[in-house]
């Protein structure tokens, strides 16, 4: 129910109760609450909360673009590579959008389980894509590292693997980092690297449009993949909560 000021009473109570909650849950852009999960709200709403709708629409369109480009051409073994990688990016974006708006202890706990499960599914898709491209090169005696896309793919794959290993061990075996409290101190770096990986993945997809296979077969346009990639970031980055990266406003 709204108060006389037009602000929902539950939001006023929340701000008055903590005094600083408004500042602590403020995203990088927008107003406090624009990217904050409401109490008892469904996690499905997190997928389109605030600017999340922009990211969700863009990643679905990117997924459709890749799959349409593949299935409107003769399907070969190599076709599995772009299919798997684009599926991995779609799932990865869902995991980010799900966890970003969480802020209470219960929300974070459930959100981490969903995040981890989706990340595992994304990792399987990425591994499948890498295995397909490597097997295809071995069978066809293809050349490795002959394009920017190839170099970016290898670099990004290595970083993704390290990200998953560190993320899993911080959650499952915090003793490796000196205990749970020390492991929690590393989380902000884990989040930062996660956003970096997303950027690398999108750049890698864009670079795929410059490969001979795309030029002569898939024919995806660089401007289309670049535009959709930018929209994904435009939808995700404003929802980053400052305190989760260790950024806080100075007290007034």
N, C-alpha and C positions, 0 to 999 in steps of 0.2 A: 504494500500500500504506500502511496506517495504522501509526503508531508506537505505542509503549506508552501514550501519552497519548491516543490516539484521533484525533490530528491527522494528516492526510495528510503523508507525509514530504516530498513535493515542495513543499508549502506551507511547511514548516519550513525547508527548504533555501533557498527563495526569500526568506524573511524574514531568515534568517541572512546570506545573501549580500549583501543591500543594506543591512541595518540599519534603514533607514527606509522600505522599500517598503510595509510594512504600513500606515504612516500615510499615505503618498502616494497609495495607491490606495483609501483609505477613502471610501465614499460619504457623502452627507449623513446618511443614517440606515442602521442595520444594522451588520453587522460587516465588516471588511476582507475582500474576496474575494466578498462577496455579489453584487456587481455588477461583477466583474472577469473578463474573458475568460481562460480557462485557455490555457496554451501549446498551440498546434496545434489548439485546439478550433474547431469549425465556427462560422461567423458566424451560421448559422441558430439556434444555441443562444442567441445574444445577444437574440433576439426575445422569449424567455420567461425569461431569466435573472433570478433574484431576484423583485422585485416587477414585473418586466416582464410576467409572465403576467397580472397584474391589468390593466395598460394594454392589452395585446394583446386580452384578452377584451372589455374595455369598448369599444374602438374598433371591433372587429368587430360588436358588438351595435349600436353607434350607426350604423354603415354599413348594417346590415340594417334597422334602424328606419326610416332615411330612404328607402332603396330600396323597402321594402315599402309605406311610406306613399304613395310616388309611383306605383308600378305597380298598386296596388289602386284607383286613381282613373283617370279618363280622362287619357291622356297627351297633352300639348300641347307646344308649343315651350318654354314656360317650365319644363316638367318637367326639361329638361336642366340647368337651373341647380343645383338641389339635388343632382342625381345627380353632376354634375361636382365640385361643392365637397366633398361627402362623400367622394368617391373621392380627392380631393386630400389631405384630412385623413388618410384611412387610409394612403396612401402616405407622407405626411410622418412619421407616427408610426413607420412601419417604418424610415425613415431615421435617426430619433433613436435608436430601440432598438438598431439595428445598430451605431452608432458609439459609444454611451455606454460600453460595458464595455472598449473597447480601451485598452491602456496601453503595449504595447511598440512600438518603431519600426515593425516589420513590420505589426503589427496596425493601427496608425494609418494607415499608407500604404494598405493594402488597404481599410480601413474608410472612408477619405475618398473613395476611388473609388466604393464602393457608395453612400455617403451622397450624393455629388454626383449620381450617376445617378438615384437615387430622388428626390432633390430636383428634378431636371430634369423627371421624369415628373409629380411633384406640381404643379410650376409650370405645366406644359401643361394639367393638369386645371383649375387655378384660372383660368388665362387663358380656357379654354373656357367656364367658368361665367360669367365676367364678360362675355365677348362675347355669350353667349346672353341674359343679362338685359338688356344694353344694346340689343341688336338688337330684343328683344321690346318694350322701352319705346319705341324709335324707331318701329317698325312700328305699335304700338298707341297711340302718342301718350300714353304713360304718364307719370306725374309722377315726377320724380327727388327723392331726399332727402325723402321723406314719412314716414319711419319711423326709429326707432333702428337697426334692422337695416341700413337703407340707408347711414346714416352710418358705422356700424361696418364695413360691407363695404368702403366706399371707403377709409377710413383703413387698414384691415388690408391691403388690396390694395396700397396705395402702400408701406407698410412692407415687405411681402413682396418687392416688386420691388427696393427698395433693398437688402434683405438678400441677395438673389441676386446683384445686381451687385457688392456689396462682397465677398461670399464668393468669387465666381468670380475677381475681379481679384486678391484676396489670394493665391489659389492659382496662377493662371495668369500674372499680371504683378505680382509683388511689388515690382518697381522703382517702381511708382506710389506705394508707401508708404515709399520710402527703402531698399529692400532686403528680403531675406528675413527677416532678424532682426527688423526693425521690423514687418514684416507679421505675424510670429508673435506679437508683443506685443499685437496687436489681436484675436487669435483669441478671447481670453476674453470680449471685448465682443460678438463675433459670436455666441458661444454663448449669452450672456445674452439678447441680442436674439432669438435663435432660440426660447428658451423663452417669452419674452414674446409672440412671434408665435403660438405654440401656444395660449397662454391667450386671446389676442384671437380666434383662429379659433373656439375652443370657445364663447366668450361670444357671438360673432356667430351661431353655429348656434343657441344657446339663444334669442337674441333673435328668430330667424326664427319661433319658435313664437308670437310676439305679433303677427305680421303678419296682415292680413285673409285672404291666400291660405291660410295655414295654418289659420286659424280656420274658414274655410268649405269648404276643400278637403282639405288634407293631414291636418289634425286631430292633429298630433303633440303630445304633452303636454310642457309645460315641465319638470315634475318628472322625466320620464324622460330628456330630453336633459341636464338639469342633473346628474342623478345619474351618468350615464355619463361626462359631461365631468369630473366630480370624480374618478371612479375612474381615468380616463386619467392625470390629473395625479398621483394617489396612486401609480400604478404607475411613472411616469416620474421624478418629482422626487427620490424617495429614492435613485435610482441615479446621480444627478449626482455625479461625483468632484470633491472639493473643490479639488484642485490644478489642475484644468482651468479653474476660474473664478478662480484666483489666491488661493484660501483655503487656508491651512495652519495646522495647530495649532502653537502655540508649543512649542519644545523643552522637555521635562520636565527 
